[in-house]
Amino acid sequence: MKSASTPASWQQLLRGPYLAEQLQLRLDDWAPSLFGFNLLKVDALSAALSLQGSRLLHSVYLSQHETQHQTGIEADILGEATAMPFAPGSLDACLLAHVLDFSKHPHAILRELEVVLRDDGWLIITGFNPYSSAGLACMLPNVHRKLPRWQDMVAPGRLEDWLKLLGFEVINRDYLGLSSLFDFSVGGQWRRRLYPHYCPSLSAVYIIMARKRRYPLTPIRQLKPVQHALSPGMAYQQK
């Protein structure tokens, strides 16, 4: 089965407009806690989302694909997420909307972001959960082109393990399905509280916010050799 190409808009993704709307609601909730100068958005799906409620002053759109200029959002930079043209520690935040799902080198992208993000910088990632309805849907003949391949989807638990190894601390996480069947207005708050803890494997899409941490190393004091009262060879006289 041929793998799907990176979508140039949310309309090209299965239930894309609905997912974009729900993810934007999560970003609106998290945005006020973000501050700094430079925000990086990678690829068209990220560029279509907004962090307008944050205190980030500038936004840069990096596209890895020339065909993504058709979205109507002009890319600021054309390049690869595995070799970003930014100085180490020059970015305050980065948004990756399903970028890892369509990449052959997702871990290499995370390693590159660990370099270009400043200490305590924010990283927001959305992705498809392979152990959910999205994982089943990508195997259907009429649907697979609107989703990444099952083996390319990065499970949320696996992603959190990668982030931990790279020195990131997960601050927030949320999950949502491919439909609004369980998104009741009355139970919305209840669902958001319980899903991250009890039902993450049942949710098709996840969104994770992490911060790059650098903890100072405390040097271990060298223990001084014990000074014995009697040295070897000395005689002890008993009174």
C-alpha positions in Angstrom: 0.0 0.0 0.0 1.4 3.4 -1.0 2.0 5.8 1.8 0.2 9.1 1.9 2.0 12.3 1.0 2.3 15.2 3.4 -1.0 17.1 3.3 -0.8 20.7 2.1 -4.0 21.6 4.0 -6.3 20.2 6.7 -8.9 19.5 4.0 -6.6 16.8 2.6 -6.6 15.0 6.0 -9.3 12.6 7.2 -11.7 14.7 9.3 -9.1 17.5 8.9 -11.4 20.6 9.4 -12.9 19.1 12.5 -9.5 18.1 13.9 -8.1 21.6 13.2 -11.0 23.2 15.0 -10.6 21.0 18.1 -6.8 21.4 18.2 -7.2 25.2 17.9 -9.4 25.1 21.0 -6.6 23.4 22.9 -4.0 25.9 21.6 -6.3 28.8 22.7 -6.3 27.4 26.2 -2.5 26.9 26.3 -1.4 30.0 24.4 -1.5 32.6 27.3 1.3 30.7 29.1 3.7 31.1 26.1 6.0 34.1 25.8 9.2 35.1 24.0 10.3 36.3 20.6 10.4 33.6 18.0 7.8 30.9 17.2 8.5 28.3 14.5 5.7 26.5 12.6 6.8 23.6 10.5 4.8 22.7 7.4 1.3 23.8 6.2 -0.8 22.1 8.9 1.1 24.0 11.6 0.9 27.3 9.7 -2.9 27.0 9.6 -3.1 26.9 13.4 -2.8 30.0 15.6 -1.1 30.9 18.8 -2.4 34.4 18.7 -3.3 34.5 22.4 0.3 33.9 23.4 3.0 36.6 24.1 5.2 35.3 21.3 6.2 38.3 19.1 7.3 36.8 15.8 6.1 33.7 13.9 8.3 31.9 11.2 6.8 29.4 8.8 9.2 26.7 7.6 8.0 24.5 4.8 9.7 21.2 3.8 7.7 20.9 0.6 7.6 23.3 -2.4 4.0 22.3 -3.2 2.7 23.7 0.1 2.7 27.2 -1.3 -0.7 26.4 -2.7 -2.3 26.7 0.7 -2.3 30.5 0.4 0.1 30.9 3.3 3.4 31.9 2.0 6.3 30.1 3.6 9.1 32.2 5.1 11.7 29.5 4.7 12.0 26.4 2.5 14.2 23.8 4.2 14.4 20.5 6.1 13.3 20.1 9.7 16.2 17.7 10.3 18.7 20.6 9.4 17.1 23.9 10.4 18.8 27.1 9.4 18.6 28.6 13.0 21.3 29.3 15.5 21.3 27.0 18.6 19.0 28.4 21.3 17.4 31.0 19.0 13.8 29.8 19.1 11.4 30.2 22.0 8.6 27.9 20.8 7.8 25.4 18.0 4.6 23.9 16.7 4.6 20.6 14.9 1.1 19.6 13.7 1.4 16.0 12.4 4.9 16.6 11.1 6.4 13.6 12.8 3.6 11.3 11.3 4.7 12.1 7.8 8.4 12.1 8.3 10.9 9.3 7.7 13.2 10.7 10.5 10.9 11.9 13.4 13.6 11.4 16.0 16.1 13.4 14.0 13.6 16.3 13.9 13.2 16.2 17.7 17.0 16.2 18.1 17.3 19.2 15.9 14.6 21.0 17.8 16.4 20.3 21.0 19.3 22.3 19.6 17.5 25.3 18.2 15.1 25.8 21.1 16.3 27.9 24.1 16.3 26.5 27.6 12.8 26.4 28.9 11.5 26.8 25.3 8.1 25.3 24.4 7.4 22.4 22.0 3.9 21.6 20.9 3.3 18.4 18.9 0.1 16.8 17.5 0.0 13.3 16.1 -2.1 10.3 15.3 -2.3 7.4 17.7 -1.7 4.1 15.8 -3.5 2.1 18.5 -6.8 3.8 17.9 -9.5 4.3 15.3 -7.0 6.3 13.2 -4.7 3.2 13.1 -7.5 1.1 11.8 -8.8 3.7 9.3 -5.4 4.1 7.6 -5.6 0.5 6.5 -8.9 1.0 4.6 -8.5 1.3 0.8 -10.5 4.5 0.4 -9.1 6.3 3.4 -5.4 5.4 3.6 -4.3 8.3 1.4 -5.8 10.8 3.9 -3.7 9.4 6.8 -0.1 8.5 7.4 0.9 4.9 7.3 0.3 2.9 10.4 4.1 2.3 10.9 4.8 6.0 10.6 2.4 7.1 13.3 4.2 7.9 16.6 2.3 6.7 19.6 2.0 9.2 22.4 3.8 7.1 24.9 6.7 6.5 22.6 6.8 10.3 21.9 6.9 11.1 25.6 9.8 8.7 26.0 11.8 10.4 23.2 11.1 13.8 24.7 12.2 12.7 28.2 15.5 11.3 26.8 16.1 14.7 25.0 15.6 16.6 28.2 12.0 17.8 27.7 9.3 17.9 30.4 5.7 17.3 29.3 3.6 20.1 30.7 0.2 19.5 29.1 -1.5 16.7 27.0 -4.9 16.2 25.6 -6.7 13.7 23.3 -9.6 13.7 20.9 -11.3 11.4 18.4 -12.0 11.5 14.7 -15.7 12.5 15.3 -17.7 14.7 17.7 -19.8 11.8 18.9 -18.5 12.1 22.5 -17.9 15.9 22.5 -20.9 17.0 24.5 -21.0 20.5 25.7 -21.9 19.5 29.2 -19.4 16.7 29.5 -16.6 18.4 27.7 -14.7 19.4 30.9 -15.2 16.0 32.4 -13.9 14.3 29.3 -10.8 16.5 29.1 -10.0 15.6 32.7 -10.4 11.9 32.4 -9.2 11.1 28.9 -5.5 11.9 29.4 -5.4 9.6 32.4 -7.7 6.7 31.6 -8.5 6.6 27.8 -5.5 7.9 25.8 -5.3 4.6 23.8 -8.9 5.1 22.6 -8.3 8.6 21.2 -7.2 9.0 17.6 -5.3 12.3 17.9 -3.1 13.7 20.7 -1.6 17.1 21.4 1.4 17.4 23.8 3.1 20.5 25.1 6.6 20.1 26.5 9.4 22.4 27.7 13.1 22.0 27.2 14.7 21.7 30.6 18.3 22.2 31.6 19.1 21.4 35.2 22.4 22.6 36.6 24.7 19.8 37.6 25.8 19.9 41.3 29.4 18.7 41.6 30.0 15.9 44.1 32.4 16.9 46.8 35.4 14.6 47.0 35.7 12.8 50.2 39.0 13.5 52.0 41.0 10.5 53.0 40.4 9.5 56.6 43.4 10.5 58.8 44.0 7.6 61.1 45.6 8.3 64.5 48.0 5.5 64.0 50.0 5.1 60.9 51.3 1.7 59.7 54.4 0.7 61.5 53.7 2.8 64.6 53.8 0.9 67.9 50.9 1.3 70.3 52.0 1.4 74.0 49.4 0.3 76.4 49.4 2.0 79.8 
